[in-house]
Amino acid sequence: MKKFILAVSSLAALLISPAASQDILALHPAYTEPSVALQPAIEGTWSFDSFPKETVAFRKAGDNFYILRAHSEGKASDFEAVFTRLGRVLLLDLFPIVPDTIGNSLFRKQILPAHSLYRVTLEKDSLRIAALNIKRVFSSSPDRQKRANRSKNLA
């Protein structure tokens, strides 16, 4: 019951936040241990036709999570990556791994990492990752739903 109340209060804070027009970010993960959905087919390096210089690589790192390394513009960023399902929809919860090479320990303590949420479609050798936007998720407009389905936002 506590987890449900926490989830509802977090959702309410997102809805009334001025950042409600942005991608979904949360202080708490979008999954619970029982809801984790391992995806063995995700392991390896993926490239995107639209962005030839960008890649993402998934490596299993624990019992129920992966490390995602994203290469973009010659720089690499690492994230803890956990898959979960909401009904039939596969979601990816990303949490940044802040490297020890950024500032000193006092500086790193001031960085507030957040979970970001993405919708994932994984079919054979095809991967699609789309950022979830709070307005798209909670809109009931058929026109907005069509635009959300055509979204090409890649992580």
N, C-alpha and C positions, 0 to 999 in steps of 0.2 A: 504494500500500500504506500509506503514511504517513497519508493521509486516512482510510482505512478504520480504521486503528488508533485515530486520533483520534476518529472517530465512535463506535466501540465503547467507548472509555474514557469519553467524555462520557455515553453512554447508561448505562454501569455506574454512574457517579457519580450520575446522576439516580435510578436504581433504589434505591441504598442511602441516598440523602439523606433527612433527616427531612421535607423538603418534597415527598416523593413523592406526597402526596395532593393536591397543588396542580396548577394549570395548568402546561403545559410551558413552561419558560423555559430558555434555553441561552446560553452565552457565545459559541458559534460558530453560524454560519448553518446552516439545515437543507438548504441547496442547494449545488450546485456550478455553475459557469458553464454546463456542457453541459446541466444539468437544468432550467434556467430555462424557464418556460412562459409566454410573453407572452399576455395576455388582452385584446385590443383592445375587446371588448364591456364591459369593466369601467369604462372611462373615463367620467367624469361624476359627478354627485351622486346619491346613493341615500338614501332615507328609509325608515324602518321603521314599519309600521302600529302595532306595539306600543309604540313610543317616538316619538311625533310630533315631539318637540322635538330629537331627535337625528338627525344626518346623517353620512354618510361620503362623501368625494369622492376619486376616484382621478384622478391626472394623470400621464401618462407623463413621466418626467424624465431618462431615460438610455436606453442601448441595451437594457437588460434589467431595468429596475426602474421603479416608480411612486412617487409621493409620495401618501400617504393622509393626508387632513386629516379628523380626527374632531371634530365639534361636539357637545358634551354640556354641559348646564347652563350655556349661555352662554359656554363656554370652548372654545378650539380646541387640538388637539394634532396635531403632524405626525410621520409615521413614514415611513421607507423601507419600501416594500412590494415583496416579490418572490414570485412564484408559482412553484411547482414541483409536480411530480407524483410520487406514490408509487404505482406501478401505475396504476390508474384514478382514484385519489383526488387531487383538486386541493387543494394546501396553500398557505397564505399565511404567509410569514415576515415579521413586523413588527419593525422596529428603530427605537427612538425617536430623534427629532432633538431634541437638547437646545438650547433657544434661548439666545442670548447674553444675554438679559435676566434670566436666573436667576443671582443671586449674581455673584461675580467669577470670574476664570479659575481661581483656586485651588479655589474651591468646585465649579466645573463639572468639574474633573479628578477630584474625589472621587466623582462620580456614576458608577456602574457600569451602563451600559445593557446590556440583555439582549435576545436575540431571543425573541419569543413566536410560538407556532405555532397556526394555526387551520385547520380544515377548511372549504372553500368549495364551495358549490353555486351555479352560475351558469347559469340557463336563461332565455333570452329576456329578459324584463324583471323577473326575480325573482333576488334575491341572498340567500343564507343564509350567515352566518359563525358558526361554532361553535368555541369554545375547546376545544382538546384537553386532556384531563386524563390524567395519567400512569396512573392506575388504570384508566381506561376503555380506554386504548390497549392495555394489556398484560393485560387480564382475559380469561379464556377462558370465563367464566360466561355462558351464554345469557341469563339474566335481566339481568345487567349490560349485555350487548350491546344488549338491547331498550331499556333505559333510555338508553344512549348514543345510540341512533338517534332517540329522542324529544327529545333535548336541544334547548333553545331559547336557549342562551347566545349572545347577539349581541355583536359587538365594538362 
